[in-house]
Amino acid sequence: MVTCYLKYVIDPYKVAEFEKYAKMWIPLVNRMGGNHHGYFLPHEGANNIAVALFSFPSLSAYEKYREEMSTDLECQEAFKYAEHTRCVVSYERSFMKPIFE
């Protein structure tokens, strides 16, 4: 299993827009073979950092998801929403191997 850790720099004046964007992606990742662990929005501390965590059975399964999302209409709508609202300033993606026991 591999977990994708996405760290977003968001516009602190557009947290509501980012939350809508986040809620668009959770069912998409789950539908496309992943297991979304949720988004984590600013509460205390930095007001412009958000995090998302989701897992796939393998890195190759994640890569298949990336290929599929490039042509999926709902995924494209989510990308367009973020572009239109400009709620995401930047992001960085890391892959982790989870340890549960």
Secondary structure, 3 states (H helix, E strand, C coil): CEEEEEEEEECCCCHHHHHHHHHHHHHHHHHCCCEEEEEECCCCCCCCEEEEEEEECCHHHHHHHHHHHCCCHHHHHHHHHHHHHCCEEEEEEEEECCCCC
